Amino acid sequence: ENSTFSDLPQKPNWNKTGSLTKTTGRITGSCVNLTSAATTMTLNVTAGSTFTLGMAFQYTGSPSASITLCSLNDAGTVQCGIGLSASNKLIFFRSTTSTVLGTGTTTLSPGTWYYVEFKVTINDTTGTFDIHLNGVSETSGTSQDTKATSNATADSIKWAGPTASVTNMAYDDLYVLDGTGSSPYNTFLGDSQVETLFVASNSTVAFTPLSSTNASNVDDPANDADSTYNSTSSSSTVDLFTIGSLATTPATIYATQVSASLRSDATSINARSKLKSGATTSNGTTKSISTSYLYVSDIYIND
């Protein structure tokens, strides 16, 4: 949320086609808006057979034929996915929307936000799928053929742009879980929200600010290249910042993601994020940073 979607190619594991735009989000902040069939976004993931995914979505115009919302892909080929039928109902399909394995019961309305979750196991005989709409099961299946390629895995997740009389597809509040997590990270999380918080003030800083304070150089909602930055030529240098407050009061916080845009001015360097909660400081994974700006992110699921 709240990032500049033209920056997606700079974010590890993300790819896009076409020009993605922002629009007002479902609850707070912004969401991604796809305006043509040529606009898509893809998340590359570690190949696996089981995934649980949640997303808010809204569409404009009624589909004249079944359309794809989100698919699990193997080397670019669709294994299975969820879509919207010409009767405005959620469908689960294998390979293309012509092979429907399950259809929901609720008739959706254009211009309305919905929260959709689906859990899938890819297999040619023992595949399973379960689609939830706003926390309620819409359609499910067991002992299904959910595999369209020679592999029983997916290595990317793709969100589709609008087709068949649908003119806009807006997506917000995404989460993706693989099959390796422990409870509650191995099944439906329920209607969830992703809220973006920005740097508010310095905590303990050691980098050199380009001007003013360290916090003022990194409180931007999007990468502004070298217009504002903090820098260091010393190893083991750390900047810690206080972030803003949540706009809502959640029942549960499942994770915190720390993101930053970094580059080196010469050779490749290593960097990592840190998250300090109370007296405990946690480290993200070490990442290689080159001379081009790169978004790096770490997800922390424990306080």
Contacts in CASP RR format, 6 or more apart in sequence:
PFRMAT RR
TARGET T0000
AUTHOR 0000-0000-0000
METHOD contacts of the structure
MODEL  1
ENSTFSDLPQKPNWNKTGSLTKTTGRITGSCVNLTSAATTMTLNVTAGST
FTLGMAFQYTGSPSASITLCSLNDAGTVQCGIGLSASNKLIFFRSTTSTV
LGTGTTTLSPGTWYYVEFKVTINDTTGTFDIHLNGVSETSGTSQDTKATS
NATADSIKWAGPTASVTNMAYDDLYVLDGTGSSPYNTFLGDSQVETLFVA
SNSTVAFTPLSSTNASNVDDPANDADSTYNSTSSSSTVDLFTIGSLATTP
ATIYATQVSASLRSDATSINARSKLKSGATTSNGTTKSISTSYLYVSDIY
IND
1 25 0 8 1.000
1 29 0 8 1.000
1 30 0 8 1.000
1 31 0 8 1.000
1 172 0 8 1.000
1 173 0 8 1.000
1 194 0 8 1.000
1 195 0 8 1.000
1 196 0 8 1.000
2 29 0 8 1.000
2 30 0 8 1.000
2 196 0 8 1.000
2 221 0 8 1.000
3 11 0 8 1.000
3 196 0 8 1.000
3 221 0 8 1.000
3 222 0 8 1.000
3 295 0 8 1.000
4 22 0 8 1.000
4 221 0 8 1.000
4 222 0 8 1.000
4 223 0 8 1.000
5 16 0 8 1.000
5 20 0 8 1.000
5 21 0 8 1.000
5 22 0 8 1.000
5 32 0 8 1.000
5 41 0 8 1.000
6 19 0 8 1.000
6 20 0 8 1.000
7 222 0 8 1.000
7 223 0 8 1.000
7 295 0 8 1.000
8 14 0 8 1.000
8 15 0 8 1.000
8 16 0 8 1.000
8 20 0 8 1.000
8 41 0 8 1.000
9 15 0 8 1.000
9 16 0 8 1.000
10 223 0 8 1.000
10 261 0 8 1.000
10 292 0 8 1.000
10 293 0 8 1.000
10 294 0 8 1.000
10 295 0 8 1.000
11 294 0 8 1.000
11 295 0 8 1.000
11 297 0 8 1.000
12 287 0 8 1.000
12 294 0 8 1.000
12 295 0 8 1.000
12 296 0 8 1.000
12 297 0 8 1.000
13 43 0 8 1.000
13 44 0 8 1.000
13 45 0 8 1.000
14 41 0 8 1.000
14 42 0 8 1.000
14 43 0 8 1.000
14 44 0 8 1.000
15 41 0 8 1.000
15 42 0 8 1.000
15 44 0 8 1.000
16 39 0 8 1.000
16 40 0 8 1.000
16 41 0 8 1.000
16 42 0 8 1.000
17 38 0 8 1.000
17 39 0 8 1.000
17 40 0 8 1.000
17 41 0 8 1.000
18 36 0 8 1.000
18 38 0 8 1.000
18 39 0 8 1.000
18 40 0 8 1.000
19 35 0 8 1.000
19 39 0 8 1.000
20 32 0 8 1.000
20 33 0 8 1.000
20 34 0 8 1.000
20 39 0 8 1.000
20 41 0 8 1.000
21 32 0 8 1.000
21 33 0 8 1.000
21 35 0 8 1.000
22 30 0 8 1.000
22 31 0 8 1.000
22 32 0 8 1.000
22 33 0 8 1.000
23 30 0 8 1.000
23 31 0 8 1.000
23 33 0 8 1.000
23 170 0 8 1.000
24 30 0 8 1.000
24 31 0 8 1.000
25 31 0 8 1.000
25 170 0 8 1.000
25 172 0 8 1.000
26 56 0 8 1.000
26 58 0 8 1.000
26 113 0 8 1.000
26 172 0 8 1.000
26 173 0 8 1.000
26 193 0 8 1.000
27 172 0 8 1.000
27 173 0 8 1.000
27 193 0 8 1.000
27 248 0 8 1.000
28 193 0 8 1.000
28 195 0 8 1.000
28 247 0 8 1.000
28 248 0 8 1.000
29 195 0 8 1.000
29 196 0 8 1.000
31 56 0 8 1.000
31 170 0 8 1.000
31 171 0 8 1.000
31 172 0 8 1.000
31 173 0 8 1.000
32 41 0 8 1.000
32 159 0 8 1.000
32 170 0 8 1.000
32 171 0 8 1.000
32 172 0 8 1.000
33 168 0 8 1.000
33 169 0 8 1.000
33 170 0 8 1.000
34 40 0 8 1.000
34 41 0 8 1.000
34 159 0 8 1.000
34 160 0 8 1.000
34 161 0 8 1.000
34 162 0 8 1.000
34 168 0 8 1.000
34 169 0 8 1.000
34 170 0 8 1.000
34 171 0 8 1.000
35 161 0 8 1.000
35 162 0 8 1.000
35 167 0 8 1.000
35 168 0 8 1.000
36 161 0 8 1.000
36 162 0 8 1.000
37 160 0 8 1.000
37 161 0 8 1.000
37 162 0 8 1.000
37 163 0 8 1.000
38 161 0 8 1.000
39 161 0 8 1.000
40 158 0 8 1.000
40 159 0 8 1.000
40 160 0 8 1.000
40 161 0 8 1.000
41 158 0 8 1.000
41 159 0 8 1.000
42 73 0 8 1.000
42 156 0 8 1.000
42 157 0 8 1.000
42 158 0 8 1.000
42 159 0 8 1.000
43 156 0 8 1.000
43 157 0 8 1.000
43 158 0 8 1.000
43 176 0 8 1.000
44 155 0 8 1.000
44 156 0 8 1.000
45 51 0 8 1.000
45 154 0 8 1.000
45 155 0 8 1.000
45 156 0 8 1.000
45 157 0 8 1.000
45 176 0 8 1.000
45 178 0 8 1.000
46 155 0 8 1.000
46 178 0 8 1.000
47 74 0 8 1.000
47 151 0 8 1.000
47 153 0 8 1.000
47 154 0 8 1.000
47 155 0 8 1.000
48 122 0 8 1.000
48 153 0 8 1.000
48 154 0 8 1.000
48 155 0 8 1.000
48 178 0 8 1.000
48 179 0 8 1.000
49 121 0 8 1.000
49 122 0 8 1.000
49 123 0 8 1.000
49 152 0 8 1.000
49 153 0 8 1.000
49 154 0 8 1.000
49 179 0 8 1.000
50 119 0 8 1.000
50 120 0 8 1.000
50 121 0 8 1.000
50 122 0 8 1.000
50 178 0 8 1.000
50 179 0 8 1.000
51 72 0 8 1.000
51 119 0 8 1.000
51 120 0 8 1.000
51 154 0 8 1.000
51 157 0 8 1.000
51 176 0 8 1.000
51 177 0 8 1.000
51 178 0 8 1.000
51 179 0 8 1.000
52 117 0 8 1.000
52 118 0 8 1.000
52 119 0 8 1.000
52 120 0 8 1.000
52 176 0 8 1.000
52 177 0 8 1.000
52 179 0 8 1.000
52 186 0 8 1.000
52 187 0 8 1.000
52 188 0 8 1.000
52 189 0 8 1.000
53 70 0 8 1.000
53 117 0 8 1.000
53 118 0 8 1.000
53 119 0 8 1.000
53 157 0 8 1.000
53 174 0 8 1.000
53 175 0 8 1.000
53 176 0 8 1.000
53 177 0 8 1.000
54 115 0 8 1.000
54 116 0 8 1.000
54 117 0 8 1.000
54 118 0 8 1.000
54 173 0 8 1.000
54 174 0 8 1.000
54 175 0 8 1.000
54 176 0 8 1.000
54 188 0 8 1.000
54 189 0 8 1.000
54 190 0 8 1.000
54 192 0 8 1.000
55 70 0 8 1.000
55 115 0 8 1.000
55 116 0 8 1.000
55 117 0 8 1.000
55 159 0 8 1.000
55 171 0 8 1.000
55 172 0 8 1.000
55 173 0 8 1.000
55 174 0 8 1.000
55 175 0 8 1.000
56 113 0 8 1.000
56 114 0 8 1.000
56 115 0 8 1.000
56 116 0 8 1.000
56 171 0 8 1.000
56 172 0 8 1.000
56 173 0 8 1.000
57 69 0 8 1.000
57 113 0 8 1.000
57 114 0 8 1.000
57 116 0 8 1.000
57 169 0 8 1.000
57 170 0 8 1.000
57 171 0 8 1.000
57 172 0 8 1.000
58 111 0 8 1.000
58 112 0 8 1.000
58 113 0 8 1.000
58 114 0 8 1.000
58 168 0 8 1.000
58 169 0 8 1.000
58 170 0 8 1.000
58 172 0 8 1.000
59 84 0 8 1.000
59 110 0 8 1.000
59 111 0 8 1.000
59 162 0 8 1.000
59 166 0 8 1.000
59 168 0 8 1.000
59 169 0 8 1.000
59 170 0 8 1.000
60 110 0 8 1.000
60 111 0 8 1.000
60 162 0 8 1.000
60 166 0 8 1.000
60 167 0 8 1.000
60 168 0 8 1.000
61 110 0 8 1.000
61 165 0 8 1.000
61 166 0 8 1.000
61 167 0 8 1.000
61 168 0 8 1.000
62 88 0 8 1.000
62 110 0 8 1.000
62 165 0 8 1.000
62 166 0 8 1.000
63 84 0 8 1.000
63 85 0 8 1.000
63 86 0 8 1.000
63 88 0 8 1.000
63 163 0 8 1.000
63 164 0 8 1.000
63 165 0 8 1.000
63 166 0 8 1.000
64 86 0 8 1.000
64 164 0 8 1.000
64 165 0 8 1.000
65 86 0 8 1.000
65 97 0 8 1.000
65 163 0 8 1.000
65 164 0 8 1.000
66 83 0 8 1.000
66 84 0 8 1.000
66 85 0 8 1.000
66 86 0 8 1.000
66 91 0 8 1.000
66 93 0 8 1.000
66 97 0 8 1.000
66 98 0 8 1.000
66 100 0 8 1.000
66 164 0 8 1.000
67 83 0 8 1.000
67 84 0 8 1.000
67 97 0 8 1.000
67 160 0 8 1.000
67 162 0 8 1.000
67 163 0 8 1.000
67 164 0 8 1.000
67 166 0 8 1.000
68 78 0 8 1.000
68 81 0 8 1.000
68 82 0 8 1.000
68 83 0 8 1.000
68 93 0 8 1.000
68 97 0 8 1.000
68 160 0 8 1.000
69 81 0 8 1.000
69 82 0 8 1.000
69 83 0 8 1.000
69 84 0 8 1.000
69 116 0 8 1.000
69 159 0 8 1.000
69 160 0 8 1.000
69 169 0 8 1.000
70 81 0 8 1.000
70 82 0 8 1.000
70 83 0 8 1.000
70 118 0 8 1.000
70 157 0 8 1.000
70 158 0 8 1.000
70 159 0 8 1.000
70 160 0 8 1.000
71 78 0 8 1.000
71 79 0 8 1.000
71 80 0 8 1.000
71 81 0 8 1.000
71 82 0 8 1.000
71 157 0 8 1.000
71 158 0 8 1.000
71 160 0 8 1.000
72 78 0 8 1.000
72 79 0 8 1.000
72 80 0 8 1.000
72 81 0 8 1.000
72 120 0 8 1.000
72 122 0 8 1.000
72 154 0 8 1.000
72 156 0 8 1.000
72 157 0 8 1.000
73 79 0 8 1.000
73 154 0 8 1.000
73 155 0 8 1.000
73 156 0 8 1.000
73 157 0 8 1.000
73 158 0 8 1.000
74 148 0 8 1.000
74 149 0 8 1.000
74 151 0 8 1.000
74 153 0 8 1.000
74 154 0 8 1.000
74 155 0 8 1.000
75 149 0 8 1.000
75 151 0 8 1.000
75 155 0 8 1.000
76 156 0 8 1.000
76 158 0 8 1.000
77 148 0 8 1.000
77 149 0 8 1.000
78 95 0 8 1.000
78 96 0 8 1.000
78 148 0 8 1.000
78 158 0 8 1.000
79 94 0 8 1.000
79 95 0 8 1.000
79 122 0 8 1.000
79 146 0 8 1.000
79 147 0 8 1.000
79 148 0 8 1.000
79 149 0 8 1.000
79 154 0 8 1.000
80 92 0 8 1.000
80 93 0 8 1.000
80 94 0 8 1.000
80 95 0 8 1.000
80 101 0 8 1.000
80 120 0 8 1.000
80 122 0 8 1.000
80 129 0 8 1.000
80 146 0 8 1.000
80 147 0 8 1.000
80 148 0 8 1.000
81 92 0 8 1.000
81 93 0 8 1.000
81 94 0 8 1.000
81 118 0 8 1.000
81 120 0 8 1.000
82 90 0 8 1.000
82 91 0 8 1.000
82 92 0 8 1.000
82 93 0 8 1.000
82 116 0 8 1.000
82 118 0 8 1.000
82 131 0 8 1.000
83 90 0 8 1.000
83 91 0 8 1.000
83 92 0 8 1.000
83 93 0 8 1.000
83 97 0 8 1.000
84 90 0 8 1.000
84 91 0 8 1.000
84 108 0 8 1.000
84 166 0 8 1.000
85 91 0 8 1.000
85 97 0 8 1.000
85 100 0 8 1.000
85 103 0 8 1.000
86 164 0 8 1.000
87 107 0 8 1.000
88 107 0 8 1.000
88 108 0 8 1.000
88 109 0 8 1.000
88 110 0 8 1.000
89 103 0 8 1.000
89 104 0 8 1.000
89 105 0 8 1.000
89 106 0 8 1.000
89 107 0 8 1.000
89 108 0 8 1.000
90 103 0 8 1.000
90 104 0 8 1.000
90 106 0 8 1.000
90 108 0 8 1.000
90 116 0 8 1.000
90 131 0 8 1.000
90 133 0 8 1.000
90 138 0 8 1.000
90 139 0 8 1.000
91 97 0 8 1.000
91 100 0 8 1.000
91 102 0 8 1.000
91 103 0 8 1.000
91 104 0 8 1.000
91 139 0 8 1.000
92 100 0 8 1.000
92 101 0 8 1.000
92 102 0 8 1.000
92 103 0 8 1.000
92 118 0 8 1.000
92 129 0 8 1.000
92 131 0 8 1.000
92 139 0 8 1.000
93 99 0 8 1.000
93 100 0 8 1.000
93 101 0 8 1.000
93 102 0 8 1.000
94 101 0 8 1.000
94 144 0 8 1.000
94 145 0 8 1.000
94 146 0 8 1.000
94 147 0 8 1.000
94 148 0 8 1.000
95 148 0 8 1.000
101 129 0 8 1.000
101 141 0 8 1.000
101 144 0 8 1.000
101 145 0 8 1.000
101 146 0 8 1.000
102 129 0 8 1.000
102 139 0 8 1.000
102 141 0 8 1.000
103 139 0 8 1.000
104 131 0 8 1.000
104 133 0 8 1.000
104 138 0 8 1.000
104 139 0 8 1.000
105 138 0 8 1.000
105 139 0 8 1.000
106 133 0 8 1.000
106 138 0 8 1.000
108 114 0 8 1.000
113 172 0 8 1.000
114 133 0 8 1.000
114 134 0 8 1.000
115 133 0 8 1.000
115 134 0 8 1.000
115 135 0 8 1.000
115 173 0 8 1.000
115 190 0 8 1.000
115 191 0 8 1.000
115 192 0 8 1.000
116 131 0 8 1.000
116 132 0 8 1.000
116 133 0 8 1.000
117 131 0 8 1.000
117 132 0 8 1.000
117 135 0 8 1.000
117 188 0 8 1.000
117 189 0 8 1.000
117 190 0 8 1.000
118 129 0 8 1.000
118 130 0 8 1.000
118 131 0 8 1.000
118 132 0 8 1.000
119 128 0 8 1.000
119 129 0 8 1.000
119 130 0 8 1.000
119 187 0 8 1.000
119 188 0 8 1.000
120 127 0 8 1.000
120 128 0 8 1.000
120 129 0 8 1.000
120 146 0 8 1.000
121 127 0 8 1.000
121 128 0 8 1.000
121 129 0 8 1.000
121 146 0 8 1.000
122 146 0 8 1.000
122 147 0 8 1.000
122 152 0 8 1.000
122 153 0 8 1.000
122 154 0 8 1.000
123 144 0 8 1.000
123 145 0 8 1.000
123 146 0 8 1.000
123 147 0 8 1.000
123 152 0 8 1.000
124 145 0 8 1.000
124 146 0 8 1.000
124 147 0 8 1.000
124 152 0 8 1.000
125 143 0 8 1.000
125 145 0 8 1.000
126 142 0 8 1.000
126 143 0 8 1.000
126 144 0 8 1.000
127 142 0 8 1.000
127 143 0 8 1.000
127 144 0 8 1.000
127 145 0 8 1.000
127 146 0 8 1.000
127 147 0 8 1.000
128 140 0 8 1.000
128 141 0 8 1.000
128 142 0 8 1.000
128 143 0 8 1.000
128 144 0 8 1.000
128 146 0 8 1.000
129 139 0 8 1.000
129 140 0 8 1.000
129 141 0 8 1.000
129 144 0 8 1.000
129 146 0 8 1.000
130 137 0 8 1.000
130 139 0 8 1.000
130 140 0 8 1.000
130 141 0 8 1.000
131 137 0 8 1.000
131 138 0 8 1.000
131 139 0 8 1.000
131 140 0 8 1.000
132 138 0 8 1.000
132 188 0 8 1.000
132 190 0 8 1.000
134 191 0 8 1.000
135 188 0 8 1.000
135 190 0 8 1.000
135 191 0 8 1.000
157 176 0 8 1.000
159 169 0 8 1.000
159 171 0 8 1.000
160 169 0 8 1.000
161 169 0 8 1.000
162 168 0 8 1.000
162 169 0 8 1.000
172 194 0 8 1.000
173 192 0 8 1.000
173 193 0 8 1.000
173 194 0 8 1.000
174 194 0 8 1.000
175 189 0 8 1.000
175 192 0 8 1.000
175 194 0 8 1.000
175 254 0 8 1.000
177 185 0 8 1.000
177 186 0 8 1.000
177 187 0 8 1.000
177 189 0 8 1.000
179 186 0 8 1.000
180 186 0 8 1.000
184 254 0 8 1.000
185 254 0 8 1.000
185 301 0 8 1.000
189 254 0 8 1.000
192 254 0 8 1.000
193 248 0 8 1.000
193 250 0 8 1.000
195 246 0 8 1.000
195 247 0 8 1.000
195 248 0 8 1.000
196 221 0 8 1.000
197 243 0 8 1.000
197 244 0 8 1.000
197 245 0 8 1.000
197 246 0 8 1.000
198 219 0 8 1.000
198 220 0 8 1.000
198 221 0 8 1.000
198 243 0 8 1.000
198 244 0 8 1.000
199 215 0 8 1.000
199 218 0 8 1.000
199 219 0 8 1.000
199 241 0 8 1.000
199 242 0 8 1.000
199 243 0 8 1.000
199 244 0 8 1.000
200 215 0 8 1.000
200 219 0 8 1.000
200 241 0 8 1.000
200 242 0 8 1.000
200 243 0 8 1.000
200 244 0 8 1.000
201 213 0 8 1.000
201 215 0 8 1.000
201 241 0 8 1.000
201 242 0 8 1.000
202 213 0 8 1.000
202 214 0 8 1.000
202 215 0 8 1.000
202 241 0 8 1.000
202 242 0 8 1.000
203 240 0 8 1.000
203 241 0 8 1.000
203 242 0 8 1.000
203 276 0 8 1.000
204 238 0 8 1.000
204 239 0 8 1.000
204 240 0 8 1.000
205 214 0 8 1.000
205 215 0 8 1.000
205 230 0 8 1.000
205 239 0 8 1.000
205 240 0 8 1.000
205 241 0 8 1.000
206 232 0 8 1.000
206 237 0 8 1.000
206 238 0 8 1.000
206 239 0 8 1.000
207 214 0 8 1.000
207 230 0 8 1.000
207 231 0 8 1.000
207 232 0 8 1.000
207 237 0 8 1.000
207 239 0 8 1.000
208 230 0 8 1.000
208 231 0 8 1.000
208 232 0 8 1.000
209 216 0 8 1.000
209 217 0 8 1.000
209 230 0 8 1.000
210 217 0 8 1.000
210 228 0 8 1.000
210 229 0 8 1.000
210 230 0 8 1.000
210 231 0 8 1.000
211 217 0 8 1.000
211 228 0 8 1.000
214 230 0 8 1.000
214 239 0 8 1.000
214 241 0 8 1.000
215 241 0 8 1.000
215 242 0 8 1.000
216 228 0 8 1.000
217 228 0 8 1.000
217 229 0 8 1.000
217 230 0 8 1.000
218 228 0 8 1.000
218 229 0 8 1.000
218 230 0 8 1.000
218 239 0 8 1.000
218 241 0 8 1.000
218 260 0 8 1.000
220 228 0 8 1.000
223 261 0 8 1.000
223 293 0 8 1.000
223 295 0 8 1.000
225 293 0 8 1.000
230 239 0 8 1.000
231 265 0 8 1.000
238 274 0 8 1.000
240 274 0 8 1.000
240 276 0 8 1.000
253 303 0 8 1.000
254 301 0 8 1.000
255 299 0 8 1.000
255 300 0 8 1.000
255 301 0 8 1.000
256 275 0 8 1.000
256 299 0 8 1.000
256 300 0 8 1.000
257 297 0 8 1.000
257 298 0 8 1.000
257 299 0 8 1.000
257 300 0 8 1.000
258 273 0 8 1.000
258 274 0 8 1.000
258 275 0 8 1.000
258 284 0 8 1.000
258 297 0 8 1.000
258 298 0 8 1.000
258 300 0 8 1.000
259 273 0 8 1.000
259 295 0 8 1.000
259 296 0 8 1.000
259 297 0 8 1.000
260 273 0 8 1.000
260 295 0 8 1.000
260 296 0 8 1.000
260 297 0 8 1.000
261 293 0 8 1.000
261 294 0 8 1.000
261 295 0 8 1.000
261 296 0 8 1.000
262 271 0 8 1.000
262 289 0 8 1.000
262 293 0 8 1.000
262 294 0 8 1.000
262 296 0 8 1.000
263 289 0 8 1.000
263 290 0 8 1.000
263 291 0 8 1.000
263 292 0 8 1.000
263 293 0 8 1.000
263 294 0 8 1.000
264 289 0 8 1.000
264 290 0 8 1.000
264 291 0 8 1.000
265 291 0 8 1.000
266 291 0 8 1.000
268 288 0 8 1.000
268 289 0 8 1.000
268 290 0 8 1.000
269 288 0 8 1.000
269 289 0 8 1.000
270 286 0 8 1.000
270 287 0 8 1.000
270 288 0 8 1.000
270 289 0 8 1.000
271 286 0 8 1.000
271 287 0 8 1.000
271 289 0 8 1.000
271 296 0 8 1.000
272 283 0 8 1.000
272 284 0 8 1.000
272 285 0 8 1.000
272 286 0 8 1.000
272 287 0 8 1.000
272 296 0 8 1.000
272 298 0 8 1.000
273 283 0 8 1.000
273 284 0 8 1.000
273 296 0 8 1.000
273 297 0 8 1.000
273 298 0 8 1.000
274 281 0 8 1.000
274 282 0 8 1.000
274 283 0 8 1.000
274 284 0 8 1.000
275 281 0 8 1.000
275 282 0 8 1.000
275 284 0 8 1.000
275 298 0 8 1.000
275 300 0 8 1.000
276 282 0 8 1.000
277 303 0 8 1.000
282 300 0 8 1.000
282 302 0 8 1.000
284 298 0 8 1.000
284 300 0 8 1.000
285 298 0 8 1.000
287 294 0 8 1.000
287 296 0 8 1.000
289 296 0 8 1.000
END
